[in-house]
Amino acid sequence: MAEELALEEVLNESPVRRSGRRRRPSLWRTVVFLFAGLYFLLPIYAGMKFTLQDIHGHFSFGAITSLPHVAGFADAFWLSMRLAGATLVIEAILVVPTAIYVHLRLPRLRRLFEFITILPIVFPPIVLILGLTRAAPLWIRASPYMLSAEYVILSLPFVYRSLDAGLSAIDLKTLTEAARSLGGNWVKTVWRVILPNLRPALLSALVLSMALVLGEYTMASLDLWTTIPVWIVQFQQGSNGHIQIAASMMGLIVTWVLLTVIVSIDRTEARRRKATKAAL
């Protein structure tokens, strides 16, 4: 009897009350996103405000315009850019073919590879750098590009999972078999069929790697190379903290610009595909 009364109450419930119940999760999502936005945006706003002030608190672009002329910044910037480029090339050569091969030929080992790629998060970076310093030959340790190899290992959990999600979202086996049946070799299949479908995931992985390179401090400091984060820490011994915060904001802005470019490329490609389908 109680169940029948409850069912009748639900059936007789007004649509307004039911719609109000449906809107509650939407309200909670808005509140959560609002607090999350404030949590991330307030420090950025404070940093930008401090950057655009002089030592007297007045509005000024002095810290930004003088940043390229500060001693050591140009060398640190170009070193970080070279390391970022080398890191992206190594990841494109090693991680991308490995992820594709695992999805095609070794699907049962995907769990094992996920476990292996999560290990760089388990071990502290200082353990990794000390192990490589003792094991690597002298000519590698004398080169700054040893940091690129370390950054590849450190960014492996993020890069592999981004590629894994992108490969799982497409019918990789059907695309590969179709390309092979039309006479394409493996290089053409990967370059002309798989990578165009994997572009959003690949670009996201590369941006994550670049963000890591531009913000990593421990490995570069222990290897005695002055990258942008190391230069920022060393520069804090000076008297002008506005330049230090300006350098930090620059790395953040570079990452934002890259993310904006990726989103624009992805949307442009989606619109092009829609236009092609509409034309057909």
PEWO-V502664 format. One record per backbone hydrogen bond with DSSP energy under -0.5 kcal/mol. CO is the residue of the C=O (numbers start at 1). NH is the residue of the N-H. If there is no record, write none. Layout:
BEGIN
((CO & NH) (CO & NH))
END
This chain:
BEGIN
((1 & 5) (2 & 6) (3 & 7) (4 & 8) (5 & 9) (6 & 10) (7 & 11) (8 & 12) (10 & 13) (14 & 18) (15 & 19) (16 & 20) (17 & 21) (18 & 22) (19 & 23) (20 & 24) (21 & 24) (21 & 25) (22 & 26) (23 & 27) (24 & 28) (25 & 29) (26 & 30) (27 & 31) (28 & 32) (29 & 33) (30 & 34) (31 & 35) (32 & 36) (33 & 37) (34 & 38) (35 & 39) (36 & 40) (37 & 41) (38 & 42) (40 & 44) (41 & 45) (42 & 46) (43 & 47) (44 & 48) (45 & 49) (46 & 50) (47 & 51) (48 & 52) (50 & 53) (52 & 60) (54 & 57) (58 & 54) (61 & 65) (62 & 66) (63 & 67) (64 & 68) (66 & 69) (66 & 70) (67 & 70) (70 & 73) (70 & 74) (72 & 76) (73 & 77) (74 & 78) (75 & 79) (76 & 80) (76 & 228) (77 & 81) (78 & 82) (79 & 83) (80 & 84) (81 & 85) (82 & 86) (83 & 87) (84 & 88) (85 & 89) (86 & 90) (87 & 91) (88 & 92) (89 & 93) (90 & 94) (91 & 95) (91 & 96) (94 & 98) (95 & 99) (96 & 100) (97 & 101) (98 & 102) (99 & 103) (100 & 104) (101 & 105) (101 & 106) (102 & 106) (106 & 109) (107 & 110) (109 & 113) (110 & 114) (111 & 115) (112 & 116) (113 & 117) (114 & 118) (115 & 118) (116 & 119) (118 & 121) (118 & 122) (119 & 122) (119 & 123) (124 & 127) (124 & 128) (125 & 129) (126 & 130) (127 & 131) (128 & 132) (129 & 133) (130 & 134) (131 & 135) (132 & 136) (137 & 141) (138 & 142) (140 & 143) (143 & 146) (144 & 147) (145 & 149) (146 & 150) (147 & 151) (148 & 152) (149 & 153) (150 & 154) (151 & 155) (152 & 156) (153 & 156) (155 & 159) (156 & 160) (157 & 161) (158 & 162) (159 & 163) (160 & 164) (161 & 165) (162 & 166) (163 & 167) (164 & 168) (165 & 169) (167 & 170) (170 & 172) (171 & 175) (172 & 176) (173 & 177) (174 & 178) (175 & 179) (176 & 180) (177 & 181) (178 & 182) (179 & 184) (180 & 183) (185 & 189) (186 & 190) (187 & 191) (188 & 192) (189 & 193) (189 & 194) (190 & 195) (193 & 197) (194 & 198) (195 & 199) (196 & 199) (198 & 202) (199 & 203) (200 & 204) (201 & 205) (202 & 206) (203 & 207) (204 & 208) (205 & 209) (206 & 210) (207 & 211) (208 & 212) (209 & 213) (210 & 214) (211 & 215) (212 & 215) (212 & 216) (217 & 221) (218 & 222) (219 & 223) (220 & 225) (221 & 224) (225 & 227) (227 & 231) (228 & 232) (229 & 233) (230 & 234) (231 & 235) (232 & 236) (234 & 237) (235 & 238) (239 & 241) (240 & 244) (241 & 245) (242 & 246) (243 & 247) (244 & 248) (245 & 249) (246 & 250) (247 & 251) (248 & 252) (249 & 253) (250 & 254) (251 & 255) (252 & 256) (253 & 257) (254 & 258) (255 & 259) (256 & 260) (257 & 261) (258 & 262) (259 & 263) (260 & 264) (261 & 265) (262 & 266) (263 & 267) (264 & 268) (265 & 269) (266 & 270) (267 & 271) (268 & 272) (269 & 273) (270 & 274) (271 & 275) (272 & 276) (273 & 277) (274 & 278) (275 & 279) (276 & 280))
END
